[in-house]
Amino acid sequence: MDKPRPAVIMHRDFAGRVLNSVLVAPLTTTIRDIPTAVRLGPDDGIDRDCIAALDTLTLLRKDRLLHRIGQLRPERMSELCQALAIAVSCSGDGPTSAFPQIPAPR
């Protein structure tokens, strides 16, 4: 059985209040120094050093959220937004493939 895992909610507050699901960046203690990862730790309200993995965003139903463990400072959220822009190829040139074909759900 999977244990509860921390994540950063990436939705703006208003959207998170009206949607049934929110976009989250999972946290992992596997520290990688890549542009789509942002280091977090005790200064951010997290009990250990970890990274927010912006290249593995997940849509999560709000009823799966257990409790808030902290809130990031605006400067740290800015770093997350920069990493997200890299993860989704939004550098100003636009995404590399706007309409990829994906398999139908089974």
Short mmCIF file of the C-alpha atoms (twelve columns), coordinates in Angstrom:
data_MODEL
# 
_entry.id   MODEL 
# 
loop_
_atom_site.group_PDB 
_atom_site.id 
_atom_site.type_symbol 
_atom_site.label_atom_id 
_atom_site.label_alt_id 
_atom_site.label_comp_id 
_atom_site.label_asym_id 
_atom_site.label_seq_id 
_atom_site.Cartn_x 
_atom_site.Cartn_y 
_atom_site.Cartn_z 
_atom_site.pdbx_PDB_model_num 
ATOM 1   C CA . MET A 1   0.000   0.000  0.000   1 
ATOM 2   C CA . ASP A 2   1.291   3.458  -0.855  1 
ATOM 3   C CA . LYS A 3   2.087   5.797  2.005   1 
ATOM 4   C CA . PRO A 4   0.976   9.454  2.002   1 
ATOM 5   C CA . ARG A 5   3.399   11.624 0.061   1 
ATOM 6   C CA . PRO A 6   3.886   15.387 0.118   1 
ATOM 7   C CA . ALA A 7   3.282   17.510 -2.966  1 
ATOM 8   C CA . VAL A 8   3.082   21.166 -3.971  1 
ATOM 9   C CA . ILE A 9   -0.309  22.317 -5.256  1 
ATOM 10  C CA . MET A 10  0.332   24.214 -8.494  1 
ATOM 11  C CA . HIS A 11  -3.157  25.706 -9.012  1 
ATOM 12  C CA . ARG A 12  -3.931  29.292 -8.163  1 
ATOM 13  C CA . ASP A 13  -6.049  29.518 -5.017  1 
ATOM 14  C CA . PHE A 14  -9.294  30.477 -6.781  1 
ATOM 15  C CA . ALA A 15  -9.124  27.562 -9.232  1 
ATOM 16  C CA . GLY A 16  -8.376  25.141 -6.431  1 
ATOM 17  C CA . ARG A 17  -11.565 26.184 -4.654  1 
ATOM 18  C CA . VAL A 18  -13.860 25.522 -7.619  1 
ATOM 19  C CA . LEU A 19  -12.270 22.459 -9.236  1 
ATOM 20  C CA . ASN A 20  -12.631 18.845 -8.115  1 
ATOM 21  C CA . SER A 21  -8.962  18.103 -8.929  1 
ATOM 22  C CA . VAL A 22  -5.754  20.080 -8.583  1 
ATOM 23  C CA . LEU A 23  -2.418  19.874 -10.345 1 
ATOM 24  C CA . VAL A 24  0.380   18.851 -7.977  1 
ATOM 25  C CA . ALA A 25  4.142   18.498 -8.207  1 
ATOM 26  C CA . PRO A 26  5.216   15.487 -6.136  1 
ATOM 27  C CA . LEU A 27  8.124   15.813 -3.711  1 
ATOM 28  C CA . THR A 28  10.926  13.286 -3.627  1 
ATOM 29  C CA . THR A 29  14.060  12.857 -1.537  1 
ATOM 30  C CA . THR A 30  15.910  11.672 -4.645  1 
ATOM 31  C CA . ILE A 31  17.746  14.945 -5.212  1 
ATOM 32  C CA . ARG A 32  18.521  15.659 -8.852  1 
ATOM 33  C CA . ASP A 33  20.162  18.836 -10.045 1 
ATOM 34  C CA . ILE A 34  18.016  19.396 -13.151 1 
ATOM 35  C CA . PRO A 35  16.189  22.529 -14.327 1 
ATOM 36  C CA . THR A 36  12.746  20.978 -13.778 1 
ATOM 37  C CA . ALA A 37  13.406  20.282 -10.079 1 
ATOM 38  C CA . VAL A 38  13.296  22.803 -7.233  1 
ATOM 39  C CA . ARG A 39  15.058  22.056 -3.954  1 
ATOM 40  C CA . LEU A 40  12.944  22.383 -0.817  1 
ATOM 41  C CA . GLY A 41  13.740  21.749 2.823   1 
ATOM 42  C CA . PRO A 42  13.239  22.818 6.430   1 
ATOM 43  C CA . ASP A 43  13.284  26.526 5.493   1 
ATOM 44  C CA . ASP A 44  10.220  25.779 3.346   1 
ATOM 45  C CA . GLY A 45  8.308   23.916 6.073   1 
ATOM 46  C CA . ILE A 46  9.319   20.449 4.818   1 
ATOM 47  C CA . ASP A 47  10.951  18.191 7.420   1 
ATOM 48  C CA . ARG A 48  13.795  17.015 5.139   1 
ATOM 49  C CA . ASP A 49  15.669  18.044 2.021   1 
ATOM 50  C CA . CYS A 50  13.828  17.106 -1.151  1 
ATOM 51  C CA . ILE A 51  12.880  18.388 -4.588  1 
ATOM 52  C CA . ALA A 52  9.587   19.291 -6.196  1 
ATOM 53  C CA . ALA A 53  9.574   17.380 -9.492  1 
ATOM 54  C CA . LEU A 54  7.917   19.667 -12.039 1 
ATOM 55  C CA . ASP A 55  8.449   17.143 -14.843 1 
ATOM 56  C CA . THR A 56  6.127   14.648 -13.128 1 
ATOM 57  C CA . LEU A 57  3.025   16.765 -12.514 1 
ATOM 58  C CA . THR A 58  -0.073  14.826 -11.496 1 
ATOM 59  C CA . LEU A 59  -3.769  15.694 -11.466 1 
ATOM 60  C CA . LEU A 60  -5.087  14.716 -8.050  1 
ATOM 61  C CA . ARG A 61  -8.673  14.678 -6.780  1 
ATOM 62  C CA . LYS A 62  -9.030  17.123 -3.908  1 
ATOM 63  C CA . ASP A 63  -10.606 14.459 -1.698  1 
ATOM 64  C CA . ARG A 64  -7.222  12.662 -1.778  1 
ATOM 65  C CA . LEU A 65  -5.490  15.613 -0.072  1 
ATOM 66  C CA . LEU A 66  -4.973  14.913 3.631   1 
ATOM 67  C CA . HIS A 67  -3.740  18.126 5.265   1 
ATOM 68  C CA . ARG A 68  -1.584  21.174 4.653   1 
ATOM 69  C CA . ILE A 69  1.952   20.834 5.916   1 
ATOM 70  C CA . GLY A 70  3.173   24.292 4.941   1 
ATOM 71  C CA . GLN A 71  3.053   27.187 2.539   1 
ATOM 72  C CA . LEU A 72  5.872   28.283 0.261   1 
ATOM 73  C CA . ARG A 73  7.175   31.833 0.109   1 
ATOM 74  C CA . PRO A 74  6.479   33.821 -3.095  1 
ATOM 75  C CA . GLU A 75  10.175  33.638 -4.079  1 
ATOM 76  C CA . ARG A 76  10.115  29.840 -3.922  1 
ATOM 77  C CA . MET A 77  6.850   29.706 -5.894  1 
ATOM 78  C CA . SER A 78  8.557   31.839 -8.537  1 
ATOM 79  C CA . GLU A 79  11.298  29.188 -8.793  1 
ATOM 80  C CA . LEU A 80  8.620   26.516 -9.186  1 
ATOM 81  C CA . CYS A 81  6.972   28.514 -11.968 1 
ATOM 82  C CA . GLN A 82  10.303  28.852 -13.786 1 
ATOM 83  C CA . ALA A 83  10.900  25.094 -13.527 1 
ATOM 84  C CA . LEU A 84  7.350   24.446 -14.729 1 
ATOM 85  C CA . ALA A 85  7.922   26.649 -17.778 1 
ATOM 86  C CA . ILE A 86  10.970  24.543 -18.635 1 
ATOM 87  C CA . ALA A 87  9.087   21.271 -18.003 1 
ATOM 88  C CA . VAL A 88  6.268   22.186 -20.397 1 
ATOM 89  C CA . SER A 89  8.386   24.064 -22.984 1 
ATOM 90  C CA . CYS A 90  6.795   27.465 -22.358 1 
ATOM 91  C CA . SER A 91  9.899   29.550 -22.812 1 
ATOM 92  C CA . GLY A 92  8.205   32.189 -24.942 1 
ATOM 93  C CA . ASP A 93  8.613   30.197 -28.144 1 
ATOM 94  C CA . GLY A 94  5.548   28.134 -27.238 1 
ATOM 95  C CA . PRO A 95  5.236   24.413 -26.698 1 
ATOM 96  C CA . THR A 96  7.108   22.135 -29.054 1 
ATOM 97  C CA . SER A 97  3.994   20.117 -29.956 1 
ATOM 98  C CA . ALA A 98  0.650   21.756 -29.337 1 
ATOM 99  C CA . PHE A 99  -1.658  18.906 -30.345 1 
ATOM 100 C CA . PRO A 100 -0.062  15.505 -29.842 1 
ATOM 101 C CA . GLN A 101 -2.211  12.463 -30.462 1 
ATOM 102 C CA . ILE A 102 -2.685  10.377 -27.335 1 
ATOM 103 C CA . PRO A 103 -4.177  6.917  -26.905 1 
ATOM 104 C CA . ALA A 104 -7.833  6.645  -25.944 1 
ATOM 105 C CA . PRO A 105 -8.554  5.606  -22.344 1 
ATOM 106 C CA . ARG A 106 -9.206  1.915  -21.850 1 
# 
